């Protein structure tokens, strides 16, 4: 069950990364604050924090 969960989480990360990269390429924004604001707009703050927590737990 845990392995399956990690697999789906990794897929989720790569999917959001790809979306985010495409979005940045479209916008061609170089300002970090703008990138962060668009990232927050794409995902809710709480969801993003949870994803980051899960990511760091996976790394440990």
C-alpha positions as CSV (number, residue, x, y, z in Angstrom):
1,X,0.0,0.0,0.0
2,X,2.8,2.4,0.9
3,X,4.7,1.7,-2.3
4,X,1.6,2.4,-4.3
5,X,1.1,5.6,-2.4
6,X,4.6,6.8,-3.1
7,X,4.3,5.9,-6.8
8,X,1.1,7.9,-7.2
9,X,2.6,10.9,-5.2
10,X,5.6,10.9,-7.5
11,X,3.3,10.9,-10.6
12,X,1.4,13.8,-9.0
13,X,4.6,15.8,-8.5
14,X,5.9,15.2,-12.0
15,X,2.5,16.1,-13.4
16,X,2.3,19.4,-11.5
17,X,6.0,20.1,-12.3
18,X,5.3,19.7,-16.0
19,X,2.2,21.9,-15.8
20,X,4.1,24.5,-13.9
21,X,7.1,24.5,-16.3
22,X,4.8,24.8,-19.3
23,X,3.0,27.6,-17.6
24,X,6.3,29.4,-16.9
25,X,7.5,28.9,-20.5
26,X,4.2,30.3,-21.8
27,X,4.5,33.4,-19.5
28,X,8.3,33.7,-19.7
29,X,8.3,35.2,-16.3
30,X,11.7,35.8,-14.6
31,X,10.4,37.4,-11.4
32,X,10.4,34.9,-8.5
33,X,7.5,36.7,-6.8
34,X,5.4,36.4,-9.9
35,X,6.2,32.7,-10.2
36,X,5.3,32.1,-6.6
37,X,2.0,34.0,-7.0
38,X,1.1,32.0,-10.1
39,X,2.0,28.8,-8.2
40,X,-0.2,29.7,-5.3
41,X,-3.0,30.5,-7.8
42,X,-2.6,27.1,-9.4
43,X,-2.8,25.2,-6.1
44,X,-4.2,26.2,-2.8
45,X,-1.7,27.2,-0.1
46,X,-2.6,24.3,2.2
47,X,-2.4,21.7,-0.6
48,X,1.0,23.0,-1.6
49,X,2.3,22.9,2.0
50,X,1.0,19.3,2.3
51,X,2.8,18.4,-0.9
52,X,6.0,19.9,0.3
53,X,5.8,18.1,3.6
54,X,5.2,14.8,1.8
55,X,8.1,15.5,-0.5
56,X,10.5,16.1,2.3
57,X,9.3,13.0,4.1
58,X,9.9,11.0,0.9
59,X,13.5,12.4,0.7
60,X,14.4,11.5,4.3
